[in-house]
């Protein structure tokens, strides 16, 4: 059996990654939906079928899934339209990730115009939210920073191994593609090259996603996002103290139990840590641990490709779940 999946926002970095991944999926035919005039289309998208981004086109093309690789305000506008046409929606923006309109307004500094859909949306981090995804009409694909953070932190919170009173510090570095394709001074070559900068300190809009899934409270969690002069990838260094004496092997055993059978989690031997090269262009999250049992200090390093496991690859995972296909199909 085969399905038709449409991409809105295919000109952006995450949308282009979706074009690449869906183009090799054995049971999906990609269609590009045009929601605005833009002559600067991605070159490799030119051979695919195009259609207008309208309910009539969705029905006429027999589209089952619509990916919205669009800014949050555009996703808020398009999601109800695509759902009304009978398609299921996977949204890659932050429009439907948080649980309440008040939380969205507080962190995104804008009113939420679709509160009913916000309440309905399933959060699409399969390793922790798999049960709700297959039956969902609307899936909120997680942010890239929260994906790397939650996959590293939540198993340790569940196991009670973190001294939460001592706090958790997440030092997160991202490649420039995480800022999107739209030109800006901050992400221009001359500003980024030979540079390294922190931004949105204490107020990054991805923080509530980490809290929502990890189980930590805001007072227990410090997050700093930093821009590094590479094209893609996220590496997060997470510092904490253990509640009871624990070495790296003890922490790795917690991860091994929690992620047994998970296709996209790779654990490193104690004392070995991942880097960006290891995960580039893959849907893996690589996790490495080091710990000093005598002092209770521990460090976890989590690495992903922000455009794949942090965006398009995870969206394809969610699509496979919606369609009843093997979760790793088209990704390995």
C-alpha positions as CSV (number, residue, x, y, z in Angstrom):
1,X,0.0,0.0,0.0
2,X,1.2,3.5,-0.7
3,X,0.2,7.0,0.6
4,X,0.6,10.6,-0.6
5,X,2.2,13.0,1.8
6,X,2.4,16.7,1.2
7,X,5.0,19.2,2.4
8,X,4.2,22.8,3.0
9,X,7.3,25.0,3.5
10,X,9.5,22.8,1.4
11,X,11.8,25.7,0.6
12,X,13.1,25.9,4.1
13,X,15.9,23.7,5.6
14,X,13.5,21.3,7.5
15,X,11.2,21.1,4.5
16,X,14.0,20.3,2.1
17,X,15.1,17.5,4.5
18,X,11.6,16.2,4.3
19,X,11.7,16.2,0.6
20,X,14.9,14.2,0.7
21,X,13.6,11.6,3.3
22,X,10.2,11.1,1.7
23,X,11.8,10.8,-1.7
24,X,13.4,7.5,-0.5
25,X,10.4,6.2,1.5
26,X,9.2,3.0,-0.1
27,X,5.5,3.6,0.5
28,X,5.0,7.3,0.3
29,X,4.8,9.7,-2.7
30,X,5.7,13.3,-1.8
31,X,3.7,16.3,-3.2
32,X,4.7,19.9,-2.7
33,X,2.0,22.3,-1.6
34,X,2.6,26.0,-2.5
35,X,1.2,28.4,0.0
36,X,2.9,31.5,-1.2
37,X,4.7,32.8,-4.3
38,X,8.4,32.3,-4.1
39,X,10.7,31.9,-7.1
40,X,13.6,30.6,-5.1
41,X,12.5,27.0,-4.9
42,X,14.9,24.3,-3.7
43,X,16.6,22.8,-6.8
44,X,16.0,19.2,-5.9
45,X,12.3,19.9,-5.4
46,X,11.7,20.8,-9.0
47,X,10.9,17.4,-10.3
48,X,8.2,16.6,-7.7
49,X,4.5,17.2,-8.2
50,X,3.2,20.6,-7.1
51,X,-0.3,21.6,-6.0
52,X,-1.9,24.6,-4.4
53,X,-2.2,24.6,-0.6
54,X,-6.0,24.3,-0.6
55,X,-8.5,21.8,0.8
56,X,-9.7,21.0,-2.8
57,X,-6.1,20.2,-3.9
58,X,-5.6,18.0,-0.8
59,X,-8.7,16.0,-1.7
60,X,-8.0,15.9,-5.4
61,X,-4.4,14.6,-4.8
62,X,-5.6,12.0,-2.3
63,X,-3.2,13.4,0.3
64,X,-3.2,11.5,3.6
65,X,-0.6,13.4,5.6
66,X,0.4,17.1,5.4
67,X,3.7,18.2,6.9
68,X,3.7,21.9,7.9
69,X,7.4,23.0,7.9
70,X,6.2,26.5,8.4
71,X,6.5,29.3,11.1
72,X,4.0,28.9,14.0
73,X,1.7,31.7,12.7
74,X,1.4,29.9,9.4
75,X,0.8,26.6,11.0
76,X,-2.0,28.1,13.1
77,X,-3.6,29.3,9.9
78,X,-3.1,26.1,7.8
79,X,-3.6,23.3,10.3
80,X,-7.4,23.6,10.6
81,X,-7.7,23.9,6.8
82,X,-5.7,20.8,6.1
83,X,-7.6,18.8,8.8
84,X,-11.0,20.0,7.3
85,X,-9.9,18.4,4.0
86,X,-9.5,15.0,5.7
87,X,-5.7,15.0,5.9
88,X,-3.8,14.3,9.1
89,X,-1.2,17.0,10.0
90,X,2.3,16.8,11.4
91,X,3.4,20.3,12.4
92,X,7.1,21.1,12.7
93,X,6.6,24.5,14.3
94,X,6.0,25.3,17.9
95,X,2.3,26.1,17.3
96,X,0.9,23.0,19.0
97,X,3.6,21.7,21.3
98,X,2.6,23.3,24.6
99,X,-0.4,22.3,26.6
100,X,-2.3,25.5,27.2
101,X,-2.9,28.8,25.3
102,X,-1.5,30.6,28.4
103,X,1.8,28.7,28.2
104,X,2.0,29.4,24.5
105,X,1.4,33.1,25.0
106,X,4.0,33.3,27.8
107,X,6.8,31.7,25.8
108,X,5.9,32.6,22.2
109,X,4.7,36.2,23.0
110,X,1.6,35.8,20.9
111,X,-2.0,34.7,21.3
112,X,-2.9,31.1,20.4
113,X,-5.7,31.2,17.8
114,X,-6.6,27.5,17.8
115,X,-7.0,26.4,21.5
116,X,-9.2,23.4,20.6
117,X,-6.5,22.0,18.3
118,X,-3.8,22.8,20.9
119,X,-5.7,20.6,23.4
120,X,-6.1,17.8,20.8
121,X,-2.6,17.7,19.4
122,X,-0.4,14.7,20.3
123,X,3.2,15.6,21.2
124,X,5.4,13.7,18.7
125,X,8.4,12.4,20.7
126,X,7.9,8.7,19.9
127,X,10.3,7.4,22.5
128,X,8.1,8.8,25.2
129,X,4.7,9.6,23.6
130,X,4.2,6.7,21.2
131,X,0.8,5.6,22.6
132,X,-1.1,8.7,21.5
133,X,0.5,9.2,18.1
134,X,-1.1,6.5,15.9
135,X,-4.7,7.7,16.5
136,X,-3.9,11.4,16.4
137,X,-5.2,13.8,13.7
138,X,-2.6,16.4,14.6
139,X,0.9,15.7,15.8
140,X,3.2,18.4,17.2
141,X,6.7,17.6,16.2
142,X,9.1,18.4,19.0
143,X,11.7,21.2,18.9
144,X,15.3,20.2,18.2
145,X,16.8,21.3,21.5
146,X,14.0,19.6,23.6
147,X,14.5,16.4,21.7
148,X,18.1,16.1,22.6
149,X,17.5,17.3,26.1
150,X,14.5,15.1,27.0
151,X,16.1,11.9,25.5
152,X,19.0,12.5,27.8
153,X,17.2,13.7,31.0
154,X,13.9,11.9,31.3
155,X,15.2,8.4,31.9
156,X,17.4,9.8,34.8
157,X,14.4,11.7,36.3
158,X,12.2,8.6,36.0
159,X,14.9,6.5,37.8
160,X,15.2,9.1,40.6
161,X,19.0,9.3,40.2
162,X,19.3,13.1,39.8
163,X,19.7,15.3,42.9
164,X,17.1,17.7,41.8
165,X,17.8,20.2,44.6
166,X,21.2,20.7,43.1
167,X,19.7,21.5,39.7
168,X,20.3,20.4,36.1
169,X,22.3,22.6,33.7
170,X,21.9,22.1,30.0
171,X,24.6,23.8,27.8
172,X,23.2,23.5,24.3
173,X,25.0,24.2,21.0
174,X,23.4,24.4,17.6
175,X,24.4,24.7,14.0
176,X,23.1,27.8,12.1
177,X,20.4,25.9,10.1
178,X,18.4,25.7,13.3
179,X,17.6,29.4,12.8
180,X,15.9,28.7,9.5
181,X,16.6,29.7,5.9
182,X,15.2,33.3,6.1
183,X,18.1,35.7,5.9
184,X,19.0,37.7,9.0
185,X,22.0,39.7,10.2
186,X,22.6,37.4,13.2
187,X,22.9,34.3,11.0
188,X,24.8,35.9,8.1
189,X,28.3,34.5,7.3
190,X,30.3,37.4,8.7
191,X,28.4,37.3,12.0
192,X,28.6,33.6,12.5
193,X,32.0,32.5,11.2
194,X,34.9,32.6,13.7
195,X,32.2,33.3,16.3
196,X,30.4,31.5,19.2
197,X,27.4,33.2,20.9
198,X,24.7,32.6,23.5
199,X,21.1,33.7,22.9
200,X,17.7,33.8,24.6
201,X,19.3,33.1,27.9
202,X,16.7,32.1,30.6
203,X,13.9,32.8,28.1
204,X,14.3,30.3,25.3
205,X,10.9,29.1,24.0
206,X,12.0,25.5,24.0
207,X,12.4,25.4,27.8
208,X,8.7,24.6,28.5
209,X,9.0,21.5,26.2
210,X,11.9,20.2,28.2
211,X,10.0,20.7,31.5
212,X,6.8,19.2,30.0
213,X,8.4,15.9,29.1
214,X,11.4,15.6,31.4
215,X,9.4,16.1,34.6
216,X,11.7,18.8,35.9
217,X,10.4,22.1,37.4
218,X,11.6,25.4,36.0
219,X,13.5,26.3,39.1
220,X,15.5,23.0,38.7
221,X,16.6,23.5,35.2
222,X,19.0,26.0,33.6
223,X,19.2,26.1,29.8
224,X,21.5,28.1,27.6
225,X,21.3,27.9,23.8
226,X,24.4,28.8,21.8
227,X,25.1,29.3,18.1
228,X,28.2,27.6,16.7
229,X,29.6,28.2,13.1
230,X,28.6,24.9,11.6
231,X,25.7,24.1,9.2
232,X,23.8,21.4,11.2
233,X,23.8,19.5,14.4
234,X,23.0,19.9,18.1
235,X,25.3,18.9,21.0
236,X,24.0,19.3,24.5
237,X,26.2,18.9,27.6
238,X,24.1,18.3,30.6
239,X,25.5,18.7,34.1
240,X,23.9,17.4,37.4
241,X,24.7,15.7,40.7
242,X,23.5,12.2,41.5
243,X,21.1,11.6,44.4
244,X,23.1,8.5,45.5
245,X,26.5,7.3,44.6
246,X,26.5,6.3,40.9
247,X,29.1,5.7,38.3
248,X,28.9,6.0,34.5
249,X,28.0,2.3,34.2
250,X,25.1,2.7,36.6
251,X,23.7,5.6,34.6
252,X,24.2,3.8,31.3
253,X,22.3,0.8,32.7
254,X,19.3,3.1,33.3
255,X,19.5,4.3,29.6
256,X,19.9,0.7,28.4
257,X,16.8,-0.5,30.2
258,X,14.7,2.5,29.1
259,X,15.8,2.4,25.5
260,X,15.9,-1.3,24.9
261,X,14.5,-1.9,21.4
262,X,14.6,1.8,20.4
263,X,15.9,2.1,16.8
264,X,17.3,5.6,17.1
265,X,19.0,5.8,20.4
266,X,22.7,4.9,20.5
267,X,24.6,4.6,23.8
268,X,28.3,5.0,24.1
269,X,30.6,3.1,26.5
270,X,31.3,4.8,29.8
271,X,33.6,7.7,29.4
272,X,33.1,7.9,25.6
273,X,31.1,10.9,24.3
274,X,29.4,11.6,20.9
275,X,30.1,14.5,18.5
276,X,28.3,16.1,15.7
277,X,30.0,14.1,12.9
278,X,28.6,10.9,14.4
279,X,25.0,12.0,13.9
280,X,25.1,14.2,10.8
281,X,22.4,13.3,8.2
282,X,21.0,10.6,10.5
283,X,17.9,10.2,12.7
284,X,20.0,9.0,15.7
285,X,20.3,10.5,19.1
286,X,23.7,9.5,20.5
287,X,24.2,9.6,24.3
288,X,27.5,9.4,26.3
289,X,28.0,9.5,30.0
290,X,30.8,10.3,32.4
291,X,30.6,10.5,36.2
292,X,32.7,10.8,39.3
293,X,31.1,8.6,41.9
294,X,33.1,10.1,44.8
295,X,31.8,13.6,44.3
296,X,28.4,12.8,42.7
297,X,29.2,14.9,39.6
298,X,27.9,13.6,36.3
299,X,27.9,14.8,32.7
300,X,25.7,13.5,29.9
301,X,26.3,14.5,26.3
302,X,23.5,14.2,23.8
303,X,23.9,14.8,20.1
304,X,21.5,14.9,17.2
305,X,21.2,16.3,13.7
306,X,18.8,19.3,14.2
307,X,17.3,18.8,10.7
308,X,16.7,15.1,11.0
309,X,16.0,13.7,14.6
310,X,15.4,17.4,15.5
311,X,12.9,18.0,12.7
312,X,12.2,16.1,9.5
313,X,13.4,12.6,10.5
314,X,11.3,12.7,13.7
315,X,8.4,13.9,11.6
316,X,8.8,10.8,9.3
317,X,8.9,8.6,12.5
318,X,5.6,10.2,13.4
319,X,4.2,9.7,9.9
320,X,5.1,6.0,10.0
321,X,3.2,5.6,13.3
322,X,0.2,7.4,11.9
323,X,0.2,5.1,8.8
324,X,0.8,1.9,10.8
325,X,4.2,1.4,9.1
326,X,7.4,0.3,10.8
327,X,8.7,3.3,12.7
328,X,12.2,3.2,11.1
329,X,11.0,2.9,7.5
330,X,12.7,5.3,5.2
331,X,15.1,6.4,7.9
332,X,17.7,3.6,8.1
